[in-house]
């Protein structure tokens, strides 16, 4: 290889690449609160979430050129995070339980209302039966496959299609896991609220 | 206990997710106007989703923010 100085075109290309990279890193960092918000509920503890987010950004910054500018960067980052989280072998957990849940979508409301002394309380007061801790604990009880979808859609506010892309599963699977995940969450919430 | 509106119960989550057809949305809305029990449960579901989202939020630590900023390339740091 020659030792000659780089051409003007090459110098320009290098400068442009450096600028794109800086811009990518800035944009990615601006989303870190949102990435953490989802990562925190994909994992069991603050420490695990912090490790996961750090590894996610380390990987994202290494492979930044694989990101297609103009596409959804938040989804791209979460795809790295969910893949890393799965790679960590947390799937040693048992396969998701396939027994049908008998309770419908009104189950939680009906259970909570039944514990209240007054006839026909308004929904705000029914909701007051739930605490923040109950939500955190109930989410942690949802098996991972369902929780991933639930966290992406209901906490991360991703669409079905985005969640499907992030987790690399069909949209129909997102819908069925979400449906079941929400019911498991409600069952857990009902137990925690009623036993307290 | 329930109001017996099985169809409405099944449609509620897809309705809230905005994935029903226009026809189905109209049916659901008409039903909600007529049925106090479903309407109240629907309002509960909306508030529940919001409550879960807020309750699940735990702010990121400043320490982590600094660590992430430290992962940037030398060009960003310079």
Interface residues (C-beta under 8 A of the other chain):
Chain A: X18 X21 X22 X25 X26 X29 X32 X33 X36 X37 X40 X41 X46 X50 X53 X54 X57 X58 X61 X104 X105 X106 X108 X109 X110 X113 X114 X122 X123 X124 X126 X127 X130 X132 X135 X136 X139 X151 X153 X154 X155 X157 X160 X178 X179 X182 X185
Chain B: X1 X2 X6 X9 X10 X12 X13 X17 X19 X40 X41 X43 X44 X45 X47 X48 X49 X51 X52 X53 X55 X56 X57 X58 X59 X60 X61 X64 X65 X67 X68 X69 X71 X72 X73 X75 X76
